[in-house]
Amino acid sequence: MYSIGLTGSIGAGKSTAAQYLEHRGYPVIDADRLGHEAYLPNTPCYQQVVNVFGDKVVTEDGAIDRTALGNIVFADLTQLQRLNEIVWPVIKQLAIVRLQQVSDVQGCRVVFFEAAVLVEAEWNNIVDEVWTILADTANVVQRVMVRDNTTKLRLQKRLEAQISIDERVRRSNVVINNDASIEELYRAIDQQLISLRHRIEGGD
């Protein structure tokens, strides 16, 4: 099995790319879903988060309130680092298990691991290569403002918490630009899938 980390900044189009890859028949492991699993009540990760951030990040039904937690950590990068130190190792282990399960159960030759913080969390060392979806900052802001109904200030804090575009590119094997139409994004992905097949099969 050949594993590929799929990443990109918020609003770059990473999830759109992941959906298209699934449509093409490739399994995609979603780090955000693994994050939900990590936060499940009665798990060590859940208890650590509550111990550090308090009951204010817990909903009435006992679940982690990800919105409340996000408001805390994106307003204070020190708090964000504390959360990452708790959650990132757990998600990494869950991802390793899922990658192995896909290999054992589905027998797929290629699997994608979608994660916004793939590089920052050093999850790139559990995949064979990294694909990054990039978009111009103006496009990112426009997309996220519409999608998340957020403020520019909150969005700016989230962007500041991410690594730079230059660093993303430096740590990537494949970079796909997503500043044009969705059809062009799909075509670029198709081209990279062809190149991938040649690399795996040892072609020219």
Backbone as numpy.savetxt, mean C-alpha at the origin, in Angstrom:
# Nx Ny Nz CAx CAy CAz Cx Cy Cz
6.90 -19.06 -7.57 6.06 -17.87 -7.57 6.93 -16.62 -7.57
6.55 -15.62 -8.34 7.27 -14.35 -8.42 6.37 -13.28 -7.80
6.89 -12.56 -6.80 6.08 -11.58 -6.08 6.52 -10.16 -6.42
5.52 -9.28 -6.56 5.77 -7.89 -6.94 5.08 -6.96 -5.95
5.84 -6.04 -5.38 5.25 -5.02 -4.54 4.74 -3.88 -5.39
3.48 -3.54 -5.20 2.84 -2.46 -5.95 2.62 -1.29 -5.00
3.23 -0.14 -5.31 3.16 0.97 -4.38 2.99 2.29 -5.12
2.92 3.37 -4.37 2.72 4.70 -4.92 2.14 5.60 -3.85
2.27 6.88 -4.03 1.75 7.82 -3.04 0.22 7.79 -3.04
-0.35 8.38 -2.01 -1.79 8.53 -1.95 -2.27 9.28 -3.19
-3.32 8.76 -3.84 -3.91 9.43 -5.00 -3.19 9.21 -6.31
-2.11 8.42 -6.31 -1.36 8.21 -7.55 -2.06 7.23 -8.49
-2.90 6.37 -7.93 -3.60 5.40 -8.77 -3.21 3.96 -8.50
-2.56 3.73 -7.38 -2.11 2.38 -7.02 -3.27 1.40 -6.94
-4.36 1.80 -6.29 -5.50 0.89 -6.14 -6.19 0.64 -7.47
-6.23 1.65 -8.34 -6.79 1.46 -9.68 -5.96 0.44 -10.45
-4.65 0.54 -10.33 -3.76 -0.42 -10.97 -3.98 -1.82 -10.40
-4.15 -1.91 -9.10 -4.38 -3.21 -8.46 -5.67 -3.85 -8.95
-6.72 -3.04 -9.07 -8.00 -3.56 -9.56 -7.87 -4.09 -10.99
-7.10 -3.38 -11.80 -6.91 -3.83 -13.18 -6.11 -5.13 -13.22
-5.11 -5.25 -12.38 -4.33 -6.48 -12.33 -5.19 -7.66 -11.89
-6.09 -7.43 -10.95 -7.02 -8.49 -10.54 -7.93 -8.87 -11.69
-8.38 -7.86 -12.44 -9.21 -8.11 -13.63 -8.45 -8.97 -14.64
-7.16 -8.77 -14.73 -6.32 -9.55 -15.63 -6.04 -10.95 -15.09
-6.49 -11.23 -13.88 -6.34 -12.57 -13.32 -5.20 -12.75 -12.33
-4.53 -11.66 -11.95 -3.42 -11.76 -11.00 -3.93 -11.58 -9.58
-3.55 -12.44 -8.66 -3.95 -12.23 -7.26 -3.24 -11.02 -6.69
-3.97 -10.23 -5.89 -3.41 -9.03 -5.26 -3.68 -9.10 -3.76
-2.64 -9.05 -2.99 -2.75 -8.99 -1.53 -2.74 -7.52 -1.13
-3.76 -7.10 -0.41 -3.93 -5.69 -0.05 -3.44 -5.44 1.38
-2.39 -4.63 1.52 -1.84 -4.34 2.84 -2.85 -3.65 3.74
-3.75 -2.86 3.15 -4.75 -2.17 3.97 -5.69 -3.17 4.62
-6.05 -4.21 3.89 -6.90 -5.26 4.47 -6.15 -6.01 5.57
-4.86 -6.21 5.36 -4.07 -6.84 6.41 -4.02 -5.94 7.65
-4.01 -4.63 7.42 -4.05 -3.68 8.53 -5.32 -3.83 9.35
-6.45 -4.00 8.67 -7.71 -4.24 9.36 -7.62 -5.50 10.21
-6.99 -6.53 9.65 -6.83 -7.79 10.38 -5.94 -7.61 11.61
-4.89 -6.81 11.43 -3.98 -6.55 12.56 -4.68 -5.84 13.71
-5.70 -5.03 13.38 -6.40 -4.24 14.39 -7.56 -4.99 15.05
-7.76 -6.23 14.68 -8.90 -6.98 15.24 -8.80 -7.05 16.76
-9.94 -6.90 17.47 -9.92 -6.99 18.93 -9.34 -8.30 19.42
-8.74 -8.24 20.59 -8.17 -9.41 21.26 -6.89 -9.93 20.60
-6.30 -9.10 19.73 -4.99 -9.45 19.18 -3.94 -8.60 19.90
-2.69 -9.06 19.94 -1.63 -8.27 20.60 -1.47 -6.88 19.98
-1.61 -6.78 18.66 -1.47 -5.49 18.00 -2.57 -4.53 18.46
-3.79 -5.01 18.51 -4.92 -4.20 18.97 -4.64 -3.67 20.38
-4.20 -4.55 21.25 -3.99 -4.14 22.63 -2.88 -3.11 22.76
-1.83 -3.27 21.95 -0.74 -2.29 21.97 -1.22 -0.92 21.52
-2.03 -0.90 20.45 -2.54 0.37 19.94 -3.40 1.06 21.00
-4.25 0.31 21.66 -5.11 0.89 22.70 -4.28 1.37 23.88
-3.28 0.59 24.25 -2.42 0.98 25.38 -1.69 2.29 25.10
-1.26 2.48 23.85 -0.47 3.66 23.50 -1.36 4.87 23.25
-2.47 4.67 22.54 -3.28 5.82 22.10 -4.58 6.01 22.89
-4.92 5.07 23.74 -6.07 5.25 24.63 -7.40 4.83 24.03
-8.42 4.89 24.88 -9.77 4.47 24.48 -10.39 5.38 23.44
-9.82 6.57 23.24 -10.40 7.50 22.26 -10.28 6.97 20.83
-9.46 5.95 20.61 -9.34 5.38 19.26 -10.14 4.07 19.15
-11.04 3.85 20.10 -11.87 2.64 20.10 -13.34 3.05 19.93
-14.03 2.39 19.00 -15.45 2.67 18.77 -16.30 2.03 19.86
-17.60 2.31 19.84 -18.51 1.77 20.85 -18.58 0.25 20.80
-18.38 -0.32 19.61 -18.44 -1.78 19.49 -17.08 -2.44 19.70
-16.09 -1.65 20.12 -14.80 -2.22 20.49 -13.76 -2.28 19.39
-14.08 -1.81 18.20 -13.12 -1.84 17.10 -12.22 -0.60 17.14
-11.08 -0.69 16.46 -10.21 0.47 16.33 -10.87 1.47 15.39
-11.00 2.70 15.84 -11.54 3.79 15.01 -10.37 4.33 14.17
-10.26 3.87 12.93 -9.12 4.23 12.10 -9.11 5.72 11.75
-10.29 6.33 11.67 -10.35 7.77 11.40 -9.80 8.56 12.58
-10.24 8.21 13.77 -9.74 8.90 14.97 -8.25 8.68 15.14
-7.81 7.47 14.89 -6.39 7.16 15.00 -5.58 7.94 13.97
-6.11 8.02 12.75 -5.44 8.76 11.69 -5.32 10.24 12.01
-6.37 10.81 12.59 -6.34 12.23 12.96 -5.23 12.51 13.97
-4.98 11.55 14.84 -3.93 11.73 15.86 -2.55 11.62 15.23
-2.32 10.56 14.47 -0.95 10.30 14.01 -0.52 11.20 12.87
-1.46 11.62 12.02 -1.05 12.49 10.92 -0.89 13.94 11.35
-1.31 14.23 12.57 -1.08 15.57 13.13 0.24 15.64 13.89
0.86 14.49 14.12 2.09 14.44 14.90 2.93 13.28 14.40
4.01 13.58 13.69 4.82 12.53 13.07 5.46 11.62 14.11
5.66 12.10 15.33 6.18 11.25 16.39 5.18 10.16 16.74
3.91 10.55 16.80 2.85 9.59 17.07 2.71 8.59 15.91
2.88 9.10 14.70 2.82 8.22 13.52 3.92 7.16 13.60
5.10 7.57 13.98 6.21 6.63 14.10 5.91 5.58 15.16
5.30 5.98 16.26 4.95 5.04 17.33 3.96 3.99 16.81
2.98 4.46 16.05 2.00 3.53 15.49 2.66 2.57 14.50
3.50 3.12 13.63 4.16 2.28 12.64 5.03 1.20 13.28
5.69 1.54 14.37 6.53 0.57 15.06 5.71 -0.60 15.62
4.43 -0.33 15.90 3.55 -1.38 16.39 2.99 -2.21 15.23
2.49 -1.53 14.23 1.67 -2.19 13.20 2.48 -2.77 12.05
3.51 -2.06 11.58 4.23 -2.52 10.40 4.80 -3.93 10.52
5.44 -4.31 11.62 5.95 -5.68 11.71 4.84 -6.74 11.64
3.69 -6.41 12.21 2.56 -7.36 12.19 2.06 -7.55 10.76
1.88 -6.45 10.04 1.41 -6.54 8.66 2.42 -7.29 7.80
3.69 -7.07 8.04 4.72 -7.77 7.28 4.60 -9.28 7.44
4.41 -9.73 8.67 4.27 -11.16 8.90 3.00 -11.72 8.27
1.91 -10.96 8.34 0.66 -11.38 7.70 0.86 -11.48 6.19
1.61 -10.54 5.61 1.86 -10.55 4.17 2.68 -11.77 3.77
3.69 -12.10 4.56 4.51 -13.27 4.26 3.65 -14.53 4.24
2.75 -14.63 5.20 1.85 -15.79 5.26 0.93 -15.83 4.04
0.36 -14.66 3.66 -0.55 -14.62 2.52 0.17 -14.97 1.22
1.38 -14.46 1.06 2.15 -14.77 -0.15 2.39 -16.28 -0.26
2.70 -16.90 0.86 2.93 -18.35 0.84 1.63 -19.10 0.56
0.53 -18.62 1.11 -0.76 -19.26 0.89 -1.16 -19.20 -0.58
-0.93 -18.05 -1.21 -1.25 -17.93 -2.63 -0.42 -18.91 -3.44
0.83 -19.04 -3.07 1.72 -19.97 -3.77 1.26 -21.41 -3.59
0.89 -21.76 -2.36 0.53 -23.15 -2.05 -0.85 -23.54 -2.55
-1.82 -22.63 -2.37 -3.22 -22.96 -2.66 -3.59 -22.68 -4.11
-3.22 -21.50 -4.59 -3.63 -21.11 -5.93 -2.62 -21.52 -7.01
-1.39 -21.73 -6.59 -0.38 -22.13 -7.56 -0.10 -21.08 -8.61
-0.28 -19.80 -8.25 -0.07 -18.72 -9.21 1.42 -18.46 -9.43
1.73 -18.07 -10.64 3.13 -17.80 -10.95 3.53 -16.39 -10.52
2.60 -15.44 -10.58 2.89 -14.05 -10.22 1.81 -13.56 -9.26
2.23 -12.90 -8.20 1.29 -12.32 -7.24 1.77 -10.92 -6.91
0.81 -10.01 -6.69 1.12 -8.62 -6.35 0.77 -8.35 -4.89
1.59 -7.54 -4.25 1.36 -7.09 -2.88 1.22 -5.58 -2.90
-0.02 -5.10 -2.75 -0.31 -3.67 -2.84 -0.12 -3.02 -1.48
0.75 -2.01 -1.42 1.02 -1.35 -0.14 1.54 0.06 -0.37
0.85 1.05 0.19 1.27 2.44 0.03 2.63 2.69 0.67
2.91 2.01 1.79 4.16 2.24 2.51 5.14 1.08 2.33
5.09 0.46 1.19 5.93 -0.70 0.91 7.40 -0.43 1.21
7.89 0.72 0.71 9.31 1.07 0.88 9.58 1.55 2.30
8.73 2.46 2.79 8.95 3.02 4.12 8.99 1.93 5.20
8.13 0.93 5.05 8.04 -0.15 6.04 9.05 -1.26 5.80
9.82 -1.12 4.72 10.80 -2.12 4.33 10.16 -3.47 4.04
8.94 -3.42 3.51 8.29 -4.65 3.04 8.79 -5.03 1.66
9.53 -4.12 1.03 10.07 -4.43 -0.29 11.05 -5.60 -0.25
11.55 -5.93 0.95 12.49 -7.04 1.03 11.81 -8.40 1.10
10.47 -8.44 1.01 9.77 -9.73 0.97 9.18 -9.99 -0.42
9.47 -9.10 -1.38 9.00 -9.30 -2.75 10.21 -9.33 -3.69
9.97 -9.81 -4.90 11.07 -9.94 -5.86 11.38 -8.64 -6.58
10.38 -7.79 -6.78 10.63 -6.48 -7.37 9.52 -5.53 -6.98
9.75 -4.23 -7.24 8.81 -3.18 -6.84 8.34 -2.40 -8.05
7.01 -2.27 -8.17 6.40 -1.42 -9.19 5.80 -0.21 -8.49
6.11 0.98 -8.98 5.59 2.22 -8.39 4.72 2.97 -9.39
3.53 3.36 -8.94 2.64 4.21 -9.73 2.88 5.65 -9.31
3.23 6.49 -10.26 3.51 7.89 -9.97 2.48 8.81 -10.62
2.25 9.95 -10.01 1.39 10.98 -10.58 1.88 12.34 -10.10
1.63 13.35 -10.91 2.00 14.71 -10.55 1.25 15.14 -9.28
1.92 15.93 -8.45 1.34 16.34 -7.17 -0.01 17.03 -7.35
-0.15 17.85 -8.38 -1.42 18.55 -8.62 -2.54 17.55 -8.89
-2.24 16.51 -9.64 -3.24 15.48 -9.92 -3.58 14.70 -8.66
-2.56 14.42 -7.86 -2.78 13.70 -6.61 -3.71 14.50 -5.70
-3.45 15.78 -5.54 -4.27 16.62 -4.68 -5.71 16.66 -5.17
-5.89 16.85 -6.46 -7.25 16.91 -7.02 -8.00 15.61 -6.79
-7.35 14.49 -7.03 -8.01 13.19 -6.88 -8.41 12.92 -5.44
-7.50 13.18 -4.52 -7.75 12.85 -3.12 -8.77 13.79 -2.50
-8.73 15.07 -2.87 -9.70 16.02 -2.35 -11.12 15.60 -2.70
-11.28 15.11 -3.93 -12.61 14.67 -4.37 -12.98 13.34 -3.73
-12.03 12.40 -3.74 -12.29 11.05 -3.26 -12.57 10.99 -1.77
-11.74 11.69 -0.96 -11.81 11.57 0.49 -12.56 12.70 1.17
-12.98 13.71 0.40 -13.67 14.86 0.98 -12.89 15.41 2.17
-11.59 15.61 1.96 -10.73 16.08 3.03 -10.32 17.52 2.79
-9.58 18.07 3.73 -9.10 19.45 3.58 -7.67 19.41 3.03
-7.25 20.52 2.45 -5.89 20.59 1.92 -4.85 20.44 3.03
-5.15 20.96 4.20 -4.21 20.87 5.31 -4.00 19.42 5.72
-5.09 18.68 5.88 -4.96 17.27 6.26 -4.24 16.47 5.19
-4.57 16.77 3.94 -3.91 16.06 2.84 -2.41 16.37 2.82
-2.07 17.62 3.04 -0.67 18.01 3.04 0.12 17.28 4.11
-0.50 17.10 5.29 0.17 16.38 6.37 0.40 14.92 6.00
-0.57 14.33 5.29 -0.41 12.94 4.86 0.69 12.83 3.81
0.76 13.81 2.91 1.80 13.79 1.88 3.18 13.98 2.49
3.26 14.84 3.50 4.55 15.10 4.15 5.06 13.86 4.89
4.14 12.99 5.28 4.54 11.78 6.00 5.10 10.71 5.07
4.96 10.91 3.76 5.43 9.93 2.80 6.85 10.23 2.35
7.50 9.22 1.77 8.83 9.43 1.24 8.73 10.25 -0.05
9.86 10.79 -0.48 9.87 11.64 -1.67 9.70 10.81 -2.94
9.29 11.48 -4.01 9.16 10.81 -5.31 10.51 10.26 -5.75
11.57 11.04 -5.56 12.90 10.58 -5.96 13.28 9.29 -5.25
12.95 9.20 -3.98 13.27 7.99 -3.23 12.43 6.81 -3.71
11.17 7.07 -4.03 10.32 6.00 -4.58 10.92 5.45 -5.86
11.32 6.35 -6.74 11.88 5.94 -8.03 13.17 5.15 -7.82
14.01 5.64 -6.92 15.29 4.98 -6.67 15.11 3.56 -6.17
14.04 3.32 -5.42 13.83 2.00 -4.82 12.93 1.11 -5.67
12.62 1.54 -6.89 11.68 0.80 -7.75 12.39 0.10 -8.90
11.83 -1.02 -9.30 12.29 -1.71 -10.51 11.52 -1.23 -11.73
10.26 -0.88 -11.52 9.38 -0.42 -12.60 8.63 0.82 -12.12
8.58 1.85 -12.94 7.83 3.07 -12.63 6.80 3.30 -13.73
5.54 3.46 -13.33 4.45 3.67 -14.28 3.81 5.02 -13.98
3.78 5.89 -14.99 3.19 7.22 -14.81 1.68 7.17 -15.00
0.97 7.88 -14.15 -0.49 7.90 -14.22 -1.02 9.33 -14.21
-0.57 10.12 -15.17 -1.05 11.50 -15.29 -2.00 11.68 -16.47
-2.25 10.62 -17.22 -3.12 10.72 -18.39 -4.43 9.97 -18.11
-4.99 9.37 -19.13 -6.28 8.68 -18.98 -6.09 7.32 -18.33
-7.19 6.76 -17.86 -7.14 5.44 -17.25 -6.79 4.38 -18.29
-7.21 4.62 -19.53 -6.87 3.68 -20.60 -5.36 3.63 -20.82
-4.71 4.78 -20.71 -3.26 4.82 -20.88 -2.57 4.13 -19.71
-3.13 4.24 -18.53 -2.58 3.52 -17.38 -2.66 2.02 -17.64
-3.81 1.56 -18.12 -3.97 0.13 -18.41 -2.98 -0.34 -19.47
-2.78 0.47 -20.49 -1.84 0.09 -21.55 -0.41 0.00 -21.00
-0.06 0.93 -20.12 1.28 0.91 -19.53 1.47 -0.34 -18.67
0.42 -0.72 -17.95 0.50 -1.93 -17.14 0.65 -3.16 -18.04
-0.13 -3.20 -19.10 -0.04 -4.32 -20.04 1.37 -4.46 -20.59
1.98 -3.34 -20.93 3.35 -3.37 -21.46 4.33 -3.91 -20.42
4.14 -3.52 -19.18 5.03 -4.01 -18.13 4.80 -5.49 -17.85
3.59 -5.96 -18.00 3.31 -7.39 -17.82 4.01 -8.22 -18.90
4.05 -7.69 -20.11 4.77 -8.37 -21.19 6.27 -8.43 -20.87
6.82 -7.30 -20.43 8.24 -7.25 -20.05 8.52 -8.20 -18.88
7.58 -8.26 -17.94 7.73 -9.16 -16.80 7.82 -10.61 -17.25
6.94 -10.97 -18.16 6.94 -12.35 -18.65 8.28 -12.71 -19.29
8.84 -11.76 -20.05 10.15 -11.99 -20.66 11.24 -12.15 -19.59
11.15 -11.34 -18.52 12.16 -11.43 -17.46 12.08 -12.76 -16.74
10.86 -13.19 -16.45 10.67 -14.44 -15.71 11.08 -15.64 -16.55
10.73 -15.58 -17.83 11.02 -16.71 -18.72 12.44 -16.65 -19.29
13.13 -15.55 -18.97 14.50 -15.44 -19.46 14.60 -15.03 -20.90
13.52 -14.36 -21.41 13.52 -13.92 -22.80 14.31 -12.64 -22.99
14.36 -12.15 -24.23 15.08 -10.93 -24.51 14.25 -9.73 -24.09
